[in-house]
Each structure stands twice: as C-alpha cells, then as structure tokens.
Amino acid sequence: MKDIWGPIYPAHWHNTPVTSGRCATEVDVKAGRAVFYVDGGPEPAEIELPCAAIQHLENGTQQRVVVIQAERVSSGVALGVRPLEGGNCVCMEHEVELLKEFTEWPLLN
C-alpha cells in the first residue's frame, strides 16, 4: 500500500490530490484528498487548491505545506494541510501564509 501521507516533492506539489469545491467526506480522507471531514454544517471555502503555504506553528517555527482542503466552520476557515516532509494536520487559515507559487516558498531554518 502506498503511503498517502508521505513526503511531497517540491517539483510536483501541483499534483497533490485535493478536495475542492465541496466539503470532504470520509472517502476523501481515506484516499488522501482531505485531512478531515465534518458531517453537516461546514461549507467549502473559496481558496484555489492545491495551494503552497507557510504554516506558523505554536512553537514559533514554520513549515512549508500544501493546502489540500479549505472549509468554513463555526470558528473560521479550517485547512487540511500536508507538510512537504510528510504527514498531515489541520489548522486555521490565520495560522498560514498562502503563497501563489512554489518559487515564493522561502528557505526555512
């Protein structure tokens, strides 16, 4: 079985599977097209996906991520993101800096 949450190669980030234009389902999460799903309530947020971004972590560090999901929830816009190094996480829109293109990703320490 292929690791759906493995590393993302920077040259191919545009090919990262996404859930766009609708809310994610359990099937989307199992297929790696979404990180979370919520039954009823949310609606899709208008963010072009996939989207390069810098996520600002609580410990003060940053990581390069690809946003694969964006949904409006009661507390704002929740994003499903995939760090380039692999894995996934959920964060809020205010915790990321959305970028237009891979070439805008700064080198992070």
Biotite code that builds the C-alpha atoms (Angstrom):
import biotite.structure as struc

atoms = struc.array([
    struc.Atom([0.000, 0.000, 0.000], chain_id="A", res_id=1, res_name="MET", atom_name="CA", element="C"),
    struc.Atom([1.252, 3.461, -0.916], chain_id="A", res_id=2, res_name="LYS", atom_name="CA", element="C"),
    struc.Atom([1.829, 5.926, 1.951], chain_id="A", res_id=3, res_name="ASP", atom_name="CA", element="C"),
    struc.Atom([-0.831, 8.571, 1.232], chain_id="A", res_id=4, res_name="ILE", atom_name="CA", element="C"),
    struc.Atom([0.750, 10.963, 3.738], chain_id="A", res_id=5, res_name="TRP", atom_name="CA", element="C"),
    struc.Atom([4.373, 10.563, 2.570], chain_id="A", res_id=6, res_name="GLY", atom_name="CA", element="C"),
    struc.Atom([6.664, 13.405, 1.506], chain_id="A", res_id=7, res_name="PRO", atom_name="CA", element="C"),
    struc.Atom([5.670, 15.833, -1.225], chain_id="A", res_id=8, res_name="ILE", atom_name="CA", element="C"),
    struc.Atom([8.390, 16.548, -3.748], chain_id="A", res_id=9, res_name="TYR", atom_name="CA", element="C"),
    struc.Atom([8.608, 20.303, -4.369], chain_id="A", res_id=10, res_name="PRO", atom_name="CA", element="C"),
    struc.Atom([8.757, 19.931, -8.158], chain_id="A", res_id=11, res_name="ALA", atom_name="CA", element="C"),
    struc.Atom([5.445, 18.031, -8.133], chain_id="A", res_id=12, res_name="HIS", atom_name="CA", element="C"),
    struc.Atom([3.423, 19.828, -5.452], chain_id="A", res_id=13, res_name="TRP", atom_name="CA", element="C"),
    struc.Atom([0.812, 20.949, -8.004], chain_id="A", res_id=14, res_name="HIS", atom_name="CA", element="C"),
    struc.Atom([-0.161, 17.274, -8.403], chain_id="A", res_id=15, res_name="ASN", atom_name="CA", element="C"),
    struc.Atom([-1.091, 16.819, -4.743], chain_id="A", res_id=16, res_name="THR", atom_name="CA", element="C"),
    struc.Atom([-4.632, 15.372, -4.513], chain_id="A", res_id=17, res_name="PRO", atom_name="CA", element="C"),
    struc.Atom([-7.222, 17.785, -3.096], chain_id="A", res_id=18, res_name="VAL", atom_name="CA", element="C"),
    struc.Atom([-10.890, 18.150, -2.217], chain_id="A", res_id=19, res_name="THR", atom_name="CA", element="C"),
    struc.Atom([-12.101, 21.353, -3.830], chain_id="A", res_id=20, res_name="SER", atom_name="CA", element="C"),
    struc.Atom([-15.500, 22.969, -4.404], chain_id="A", res_id=21, res_name="GLY", atom_name="CA", element="C"),
    struc.Atom([-17.262, 20.778, -1.841], chain_id="A", res_id=22, res_name="ARG", atom_name="CA", element="C"),
    struc.Atom([-16.851, 19.538, 1.702], chain_id="A", res_id=23, res_name="CYS", atom_name="CA", element="C"),
    struc.Atom([-14.739, 16.451, 2.265], chain_id="A", res_id=24, res_name="ALA", atom_name="CA", element="C"),
    struc.Atom([-16.112, 13.021, 3.049], chain_id="A", res_id=25, res_name="THR", atom_name="CA", element="C"),
    struc.Atom([-14.659, 10.060, 4.885], chain_id="A", res_id=26, res_name="GLU", atom_name="CA", element="C"),
    struc.Atom([-13.802, 8.569, 1.471], chain_id="A", res_id=27, res_name="VAL", atom_name="CA", element="C"),
    struc.Atom([-11.738, 11.689, 0.620], chain_id="A", res_id=28, res_name="ASP", atom_name="CA", element="C"),
    struc.Atom([-9.747, 11.339, 3.860], chain_id="A", res_id=29, res_name="VAL", atom_name="CA", element="C"),
    struc.Atom([-9.077, 7.643, 3.259], chain_id="A", res_id=30, res_name="LYS", atom_name="CA", element="C"),
    struc.Atom([-7.922, 8.451, -0.285], chain_id="A", res_id=31, res_name="ALA", atom_name="CA", element="C"),
    struc.Atom([-5.577, 11.265, 0.855], chain_id="A", res_id=32, res_name="GLY", atom_name="CA", element="C"),
    struc.Atom([-7.576, 14.062, -0.823], chain_id="A", res_id=33, res_name="ARG", atom_name="CA", element="C"),
    struc.Atom([-8.568, 15.598, 2.542], chain_id="A", res_id=34, res_name="ALA", atom_name="CA", element="C"),
    struc.Atom([-7.317, 15.610, 6.134], chain_id="A", res_id=35, res_name="VAL", atom_name="CA", element="C"),
    struc.Atom([-10.653, 15.886, 7.987], chain_id="A", res_id=36, res_name="PHE", atom_name="CA", element="C"),
    struc.Atom([-14.375, 15.680, 7.456], chain_id="A", res_id=37, res_name="TYR", atom_name="CA", element="C"),
    struc.Atom([-17.310, 17.050, 9.417], chain_id="A", res_id=38, res_name="VAL", atom_name="CA", element="C"),
    struc.Atom([-20.816, 15.688, 8.976], chain_id="A", res_id=39, res_name="ASP", atom_name="CA", element="C"),
    struc.Atom([-23.167, 18.566, 8.204], chain_id="A", res_id=40, res_name="GLY", atom_name="CA", element="C"),
    struc.Atom([-22.591, 22.248, 8.796], chain_id="A", res_id=41, res_name="GLY", atom_name="CA", element="C"),
    struc.Atom([-19.405, 23.288, 7.012], chain_id="A", res_id=42, res_name="PRO", atom_name="CA", element="C"),
    struc.Atom([-19.241, 24.650, 3.503], chain_id="A", res_id=43, res_name="GLU", atom_name="CA", element="C"),
    struc.Atom([-16.263, 24.872, 1.162], chain_id="A", res_id=44, res_name="PRO", atom_name="CA", element="C"),
    struc.Atom([-14.096, 27.994, 1.395], chain_id="A", res_id=45, res_name="ALA", atom_name="CA", element="C"),
    struc.Atom([-13.033, 29.766, -1.773], chain_id="A", res_id=46, res_name="GLU", atom_name="CA", element="C"),
    struc.Atom([-9.310, 29.003, -1.907], chain_id="A", res_id=47, res_name="ILE", atom_name="CA", element="C"),
    struc.Atom([-7.731, 27.658, -5.084], chain_id="A", res_id=48, res_name="GLU", atom_name="CA", element="C"),
    struc.Atom([-6.298, 24.231, -4.286], chain_id="A", res_id=49, res_name="LEU", atom_name="CA", element="C"),
    struc.Atom([-3.698, 22.913, -4.035], chain_id="A", res_id=50, res_name="PRO", atom_name="CA", element="C"),
    struc.Atom([-2.052, 25.981, -2.577], chain_id="A", res_id=51, res_name="CYS", atom_name="CA", element="C"),
    struc.Atom([1.524, 26.474, -1.389], chain_id="A", res_id=52, res_name="ALA", atom_name="CA", element="C"),
    struc.Atom([1.726, 27.946, 2.105], chain_id="A", res_id=53, res_name="ALA", atom_name="CA", element="C"),
    struc.Atom([3.895, 28.567, 5.131], chain_id="A", res_id=54, res_name="ILE", atom_name="CA", element="C"),
    struc.Atom([2.356, 27.300, 8.362], chain_id="A", res_id=55, res_name="GLN", atom_name="CA", element="C"),
    struc.Atom([3.284, 29.178, 11.534], chain_id="A", res_id=56, res_name="HIS", atom_name="CA", element="C"),
    struc.Atom([3.484, 26.615, 14.337], chain_id="A", res_id=57, res_name="LEU", atom_name="CA", element="C"),
    struc.Atom([2.746, 27.247, 18.016], chain_id="A", res_id=58, res_name="GLU", atom_name="CA", element="C"),
    struc.Atom([6.406, 26.694, 18.973], chain_id="A", res_id=59, res_name="ASN", atom_name="CA", element="C"),
    struc.Atom([7.460, 29.655, 16.809], chain_id="A", res_id=60, res_name="GLY", atom_name="CA", element="C"),
    struc.Atom([8.798, 27.624, 13.897], chain_id="A", res_id=61, res_name="THR", atom_name="CA", element="C"),
    struc.Atom([7.431, 27.462, 10.383], chain_id="A", res_id=62, res_name="GLN", atom_name="CA", element="C"),
    struc.Atom([6.947, 24.672, 7.882], chain_id="A", res_id=63, res_name="GLN", atom_name="CA", element="C"),
    struc.Atom([6.238, 24.536, 4.168], chain_id="A", res_id=64, res_name="ARG", atom_name="CA", element="C"),
    struc.Atom([2.872, 22.932, 3.450], chain_id="A", res_id=65, res_name="VAL", atom_name="CA", element="C"),
    struc.Atom([0.452, 22.268, 0.639], chain_id="A", res_id=66, res_name="VAL", atom_name="CA", element="C"),
    struc.Atom([-3.151, 23.190, 1.454], chain_id="A", res_id=67, res_name="VAL", atom_name="CA", element="C"),
    struc.Atom([-5.407, 20.396, 0.164], chain_id="A", res_id=68, res_name="ILE", atom_name="CA", element="C"),
    struc.Atom([-8.705, 21.325, 1.806], chain_id="A", res_id=69, res_name="GLN", atom_name="CA", element="C"),
    struc.Atom([-10.473, 24.505, 2.967], chain_id="A", res_id=70, res_name="ALA", atom_name="CA", element="C"),
    struc.Atom([-13.831, 24.524, 4.756], chain_id="A", res_id=71, res_name="GLU", atom_name="CA", element="C"),
    struc.Atom([-15.795, 27.174, 6.632], chain_id="A", res_id=72, res_name="ARG", atom_name="CA", element="C"),
    struc.Atom([-16.572, 26.017, 10.159], chain_id="A", res_id=73, res_name="VAL", atom_name="CA", element="C"),
    struc.Atom([-18.108, 27.903, 13.091], chain_id="A", res_id=74, res_name="SER", atom_name="CA", element="C"),
    struc.Atom([-14.717, 29.219, 14.248], chain_id="A", res_id=75, res_name="SER", atom_name="CA", element="C"),
    struc.Atom([-13.451, 30.330, 10.814], chain_id="A", res_id=76, res_name="GLY", atom_name="CA", element="C"),
    struc.Atom([-11.786, 28.587, 7.864], chain_id="A", res_id=77, res_name="VAL", atom_name="CA", element="C"),
    struc.Atom([-10.229, 25.231, 8.707], chain_id="A", res_id=78, res_name="ALA", atom_name="CA", element="C"),
    struc.Atom([-7.480, 23.976, 6.410], chain_id="A", res_id=79, res_name="LEU", atom_name="CA", element="C"),
    struc.Atom([-6.232, 20.474, 5.786], chain_id="A", res_id=80, res_name="GLY", atom_name="CA", element="C"),
    struc.Atom([-2.517, 20.739, 5.038], chain_id="A", res_id=81, res_name="VAL", atom_name="CA", element="C"),
    struc.Atom([0.310, 18.406, 4.124], chain_id="A", res_id=82, res_name="ARG", atom_name="CA", element="C"),
    struc.Atom([3.857, 19.321, 5.186], chain_id="A", res_id=83, res_name="PRO", atom_name="CA", element="C"),
    struc.Atom([6.450, 18.720, 2.469], chain_id="A", res_id=84, res_name="LEU", atom_name="CA", element="C"),
    struc.Atom([8.273, 16.314, 4.787], chain_id="A", res_id=85, res_name="GLU", atom_name="CA", element="C"),
    struc.Atom([5.178, 14.115, 5.046], chain_id="A", res_id=86, res_name="GLY", atom_name="CA", element="C"),
    struc.Atom([2.200, 13.764, 7.341], chain_id="A", res_id=87, res_name="GLY", atom_name="CA", element="C"),
    struc.Atom([-0.853, 15.987, 7.634], chain_id="A", res_id=88, res_name="ASN", atom_name="CA", element="C"),
    struc.Atom([-2.522, 18.366, 10.032], chain_id="A", res_id=89, res_name="CYS", atom_name="CA", element="C"),
    struc.Atom([-5.486, 20.666, 10.475], chain_id="A", res_id=90, res_name="VAL", atom_name="CA", element="C"),
    struc.Atom([-5.022, 24.364, 11.160], chain_id="A", res_id=91, res_name="CYS", atom_name="CA", element="C"),
    struc.Atom([-6.942, 27.590, 10.843], chain_id="A", res_id=92, res_name="MET", atom_name="CA", element="C"),
    struc.Atom([-6.495, 29.994, 7.949], chain_id="A", res_id=93, res_name="GLU", atom_name="CA", element="C"),
    struc.Atom([-4.937, 32.664, 10.199], chain_id="A", res_id=94, res_name="HIS", atom_name="CA", element="C"),
    struc.Atom([-2.088, 30.218, 11.006], chain_id="A", res_id=95, res_name="GLU", atom_name="CA", element="C"),
    struc.Atom([-0.794, 30.081, 7.437], chain_id="A", res_id=96, res_name="VAL", atom_name="CA", element="C"),
    struc.Atom([0.605, 32.439, 4.862], chain_id="A", res_id=97, res_name="GLU", atom_name="CA", element="C"),
    struc.Atom([-0.852, 31.483, 1.487], chain_id="A", res_id=98, res_name="LEU", atom_name="CA", element="C"),
    struc.Atom([1.523, 31.741, -1.455], chain_id="A", res_id=99, res_name="LEU", atom_name="CA", element="C"),
    struc.Atom([0.797, 31.873, -5.170], chain_id="A", res_id=100, res_name="LYS", atom_name="CA", element="C"),
    struc.Atom([3.608, 29.645, -6.331], chain_id="A", res_id=101, res_name="GLU", atom_name="CA", element="C"),
    struc.Atom([6.296, 27.245, -5.190], chain_id="A", res_id=102, res_name="PHE", atom_name="CA", element="C"),
    struc.Atom([9.014, 29.753, -6.087], chain_id="A", res_id=103, res_name="THR", atom_name="CA", element="C"),
    struc.Atom([7.713, 32.023, -3.297], chain_id="A", res_id=104, res_name="GLU", atom_name="CA", element="C"),
    struc.Atom([8.483, 29.403, -0.642], chain_id="A", res_id=105, res_name="TRP", atom_name="CA", element="C"),
    struc.Atom([11.362, 30.801, 1.404], chain_id="A", res_id=106, res_name="PRO", atom_name="CA", element="C"),
    struc.Atom([14.149, 28.617, 2.713], chain_id="A", res_id=107, res_name="LEU", atom_name="CA", element="C"),
    struc.Atom([13.307, 27.847, 6.313], chain_id="A", res_id=108, res_name="LEU", atom_name="CA", element="C"),
    struc.Atom([15.768, 27.156, 9.099], chain_id="A", res_id=109, res_name="ASN", atom_name="CA", element="C"),
])
